[in-house]
């Protein structure tokens, strides 16, 4: 199936050659690796949280279904000159008043109960003097005809679009779908992403750490990021610096996954064999993106299925920053989205931040809101690409553009908020 999405980006991933593209060029080029969005499946609404709709949902009913009371009180057809109202019965949320209300009469009513025919106004209990067979209205001059009434279809009218294809089903959207009586929805299949770390020095947590070893942080941070973005993770563990092993793992991953993701092993170092394995199995576009942190980075297509591949840097922070700039848009494209560019806000910087012209810098930062509601941001401190605590302490990335050499206190910068559950 040909995808209308792929045609929107003129610069192919494989047209970059040996150029060092900007972050924006690299992001757009990478999207051409996705030739078509994934298929969709039908799931029960209770299992659909976080999934992305593959269909537009129109309202089969009015919400609310009936014109109803927004307060406990009495329902009536308001006559400003009348203060004593005979009670003709009651209307409850599950037991409506089924007769037509006569002029000059009222019914007691509870919140959510359908308004009887003949009524147009609800007066809350706090404004009433209630007797066995009638009520009196205090301060009738405060009553406005039509008050405290929710009209049928006020939330959404029958036939109107309730949720558009592509929207992600969060708690509010699940509630809206449920309010329409929808029990099953068509959603895009979760992207299946194979992820592994490379390097003979990389050691699994829990194992004894060799003198020259490092614990494998990247596989856990990347798996966490993938799950946060709705992907299904296929964890292939740690692969040693062995060409045959790497080639075999990539070949198997390409046949079973929608995207293959590695960290480490894509530089020009003597023991970095991932690039060699990629070249043997498919088409490779390899570049150093003009950014810090976040390089080296490799990308291409693997095997007969042309499964997209992204090789992220080995340094933990660089791997996370590159994931957020490049892998997140790929996951969005797999789920039928035209753009997955990071969300950006503006903030005032509280300290001098240095950069270098010709590359885009991503500085780990903490943003807050001052007394006037203005966003302000500062760095987390040391910015080395191996300082993983800088990502733990950050709630945003400060994005300094390619032409920038420094920003100073009081200047406005662009920030990318990071997802945080707490």
N, C-alpha and C positions, 0 to 999 in steps of 0.2 A: 504494500500500500504506500503510495506517495503521500508525504506529509506536507500540508500547506505551510507548516512552521519552518521547515528547513529552507524554503525559498525566500524567507524574509531577511536572511543574512547573506550579503553578497560575497564576503571574504571567507573563503574556505579555510578550514584548519590546515589544509595541506598546501596552501598558497603562501604561507609565511616564510618558507625556506629557512635561511639562516638569520633572518631579521630578528631584532629584539623588539617585539611589539609592546605597545602600551597595555595596561590592564584592560581597558575597554576593548581594544582590538582583540586581545587574547580571549576575553570572555565571549565576544560575538563569534569569533572563529571556532571556539570550542563547541558552541551550540550546533554547528553544522555536523558534528559527529552523530547527533540524534536525527535519524532519518524519518522517524514516525513516533508518535506517542504510543504508550502501552495500550493494550486492550483493557476492557473493563469487565467488571463482575457485579453481580447483584448480591447485596448483603443485608442482613437485618439491621434495622436502625440502631439497636443497642450495641452493635459491633462496628459502627461506622465512625466513631469518634476519630478525628484526625485524618480521615480519608477525604479525597477530593472528588467532588461530583463529576460524573461523566454525562449527566443529563440535566436539563433545566426542569425545575419543579414548579408547576403552576398550582395554584390553590384550587382544590376540588370543592371547597366550601368557603363560606364567609367565616372570617375570624374577627370578632366573635360571631357565632352562628346566629344569635338573636340579639336584638336591641335589649340591653339589660341594665340593671342598677349598678352603679359604681359605689353605692353606700348602703348601709342598713338604714331603713327609715320607712317612709310611705311613698307610694307612687300615685300620681293623680294627673288630671288635666288642669293645669294651674289657672285659677281665677283669682286675681289680685284682691278682689273685694271680699273674698270668703276667708274666714279664719277658723270656723268649726267645720270639720270634715267627718261625715259618717263613715265608719269602717264597713266595707263590703266583703272583706275576707283577707286572705294572705297569699303572697307569692313567695315560694322558696326556690332555691337554686335547682333542686331536683323535682319540685312539685309546683309548676306554674299555675297562676290564676287563669282558668280557661275561658271565662266569660268576658264579654265586653264590658268595660268599666263605664258605669253611667256618669253623666256629667254631674259634678258636685260631690261625688263619692271618692274614696281612696281605698287602697289596700296596703296593709303592711307588707314590706318587701325586704329580702336579704340581699347582700352583695352577690352579684352574678345571676340573680333570678331574672328570667325574661320579663320585660315590661308588658303589662296587660294591654290588649287593644283598648284604645281610648285614653291611655295615659301618655304624658309627654315629659313629666318632670319627677324628680325624686328629691324629697326633703329629708335630711338626715335626722336621726333620733334626737340629737342634742338640741335641735331647734323645735322640738315637739313637747306638748303636754299630752300624755297618752292616757286614755280612759278605756273602759271595757268595750264601748260601742262607738267611740269617736275619738278624734284627736284635735287639739288646738295648735295652731302654728304661731310660734313666737316670732316677733319682728318680721312680719310678712313682706315688709319693704326690702328685705335682704334677699328674697327669693327671685331667681331669674328663671324664666321659662326655659326648659330644656337642660337645667343643671343636673349634675350627677348622673348622667345617662351616657352609656357607651353604645354607640350605634352599631348595628350589624355590619360586618365588613370594615369596621373602623381600623383594625390592625392590618388586614389584607382582604381584599374583595375577591370573591370567586372568579377564577379565570385569570387573575393577575399573576405575574411571575413572582414566586416567593423566594426562590434561590436559583441563581444562574449556574450553568455548567461551569466547572472550574473552581467554584468556591470550596473552601476547606471547611469541613463540618466540625466546628467547635461547639462548645456547650450551648451557646445561644442559638446556633443554626439547627442543632439537634432538637432543641425545644420547639423551634418554629415548625420543623417538619413534623414533629409529634403532634403539635396543635392542629395540624391539617389532617391527621389520621393516617399519615404515610408510615407504613411499617417496614418497607424495603426500599432501598435506593441503589441506583447504578453508580458505582464508583470506579475510578481508575485503579488498576492493579498496582499494588505497592512495588516500586522499583526494587529489584533483587540485585544487591550489590555484593560482589566478592571482594574481600579486603584481606590483605596480608602485609606483614612487615618483612623486610629483607636485611640481611647482614649476619655474618657469622658471629659478630660481637653482641647481637641482640639476644637478650635472655628473658624468658617468661617470668612474670612475677611469681614468687613462691619457690623458685629454683635458686640454687646457690649461685652467687654472682662471681664470675671469673674476674681475675685481676684487671683484665682489659675489657670487661663486659659492661653493658648498660642494660637496664631493664626496659622492656618494651612498653613504653607509654603510648606511642602513636596508635597502635591497633585499638587501644581502649578509647582514646579520645575520638578517633575517627568513627569507630562503631557507635559511640554515643551520639556524635553529630548526625550520623546517618539515621539513627532511630529518632532523634529529635525532628528530623525532616521527613519522617514517615516511610523510610526505606526498610526493607527486609535485609538483614545482614547475613552474609555467608562468610563465616570466619575461617580463613585458611591457615591461620597461625603464623609462624615465623619460618621463612625460607632462608637457607644458608646461601653464601656466595658460591653457587654452583650453577653453571650455565644450563646443564641438562635438567636439573631440578626446577629451575625457574621457568624454563621453556615448557616443561610438562605441566606445571601449575597454571601458567598463563593459558595454555591451550585448553585445559579442562575448565577453567573459570570462564573463558570466552564462550564455551559451548553451553553453559548453564546459567549465566548471569546476564543482566541487562547492562551492567556497568562493572568494570574491573578497576579497583583502586589499590594502589600500593603506596608505601612510604619508604624513602631511601632507595639507593641503588640506581639513580638515574643521572648521576653526574658523569664526568669524564674520568673519574678515578680508576685506578688500575683494577680494583676488585669489584667494580660496579658493572654487573653483567645484565641488569634488567634491560638496558637499552639494546644490547646485542640480541637478547631473546625476543624483544619486540620487533626488531627489524626482520628477524627470521620468520615470525608468525604473521606479520601484517604490515600495514603501512604506518610509518612513524613520522610525526611532526614534532620536532624537539626544539625547544627554545629556552632562552633565559628571559623571562618576562621582566619588564622594567619596573620592578617593585622591590620593596624591602619590608618585612621578610617575605619569603615565598618563592625562592628559587634554589636549586634548579627544578624545572618542571618538565615532564614529558607527557605527550598526548598522542593518541592515534587510534587505529581501529584494528581489531584482532580477528584472525580467522575468517572463514567463509561467511560467517554471520556479520562480520564487521562490527563486532561488539566494541563499544567505546571504552577506551582505556585512559586513565589519568594516573601518572606517577608523581606523587607529591614529594616534597623535600623530606629529608630525614630528621631535621631539627623539629622538635615538637611544636613550637609556636609557629614556625614557618609552615608546617603542615596544616595547622588549624586555620591560619589566615588564608592560605591558598585554597583550602576546602571552601571557606565561606565566600570567596570571590568567584570560584570557578566550578566547584562540584555542585553547590546549591542550585545554580541556574540549570545545570544538566538534569538534576532530579526534578526540578519544576517542569522542564521541557518534556521529560518522560511522562509526566502527568498532564500533558496537554496545555501547559501554560506558555504564552508567547514570550514572557520575560520573567526571569527569576533574579534580577539584579538586587543587590542588598538594599534594605530600607535605609534611608538617610534622613537625618535631622540636622539642624543648625544649632551651634552652641558657641558661647563666648569662652575663649581659652584664658586660663588663669596663670599661665606661665609661658615662658619662651620655649618653643619646640623647634629644633633644628631639623632640616631636611637637606636633600641634595637635588639640584635641578637635573631633569632627565629621567627621573624615576618617581614612582608614587610610593610614599611612605605610609605605613599603617602602624600607628602608635597605640599601644594598649592604654586605655584611659578609663576614668571614672567620671560620669556626668551626674549632676544633681540639679535641682531646681531651686533658685534663690527666692527671696521673699516676694519678689514681683512676678514669679512664675517663669523667669528667664532661665534657660538651660545654660549651665556652666560646666566646663570640663577641665580636668588636669590629667597628667600621665600617672601611671602606676609606679613610675620610677625606672629602674634599669630595664633596658629594652632588648637585651640579647635574645636571639632567636631560640636559645635553649632554656630560657628562664620561664618555665611553665607556670610558676606562681604569678607571673604577670598576667596570664590569662585568667587564673583563678580570681585574682583581685579586680579584674576589669569588668565593666558592664558595657563597654563600647570599644570600637576602634576609631581613632581619630585619623581621618583620611586627608593627607596632605598632597595636593595635586603635583603633577609632573614638573611644572615650572617653578614650584615653590622652593625657596631656600631656607625660610624660617617664618614662623608666626610669633607674634608678641602678645603679652597680656592685653586683653580688651578687644582683640581682633576676633572675627567670626570664623569658625572652622566647620567643616562637615564631619559628622560622626555617624557611625553605623552601630545602632544598638545591638547588643548581643542577647540571645535568648537566655533568660534566666527564669527558673521556676519559683525561686524564692527571692 
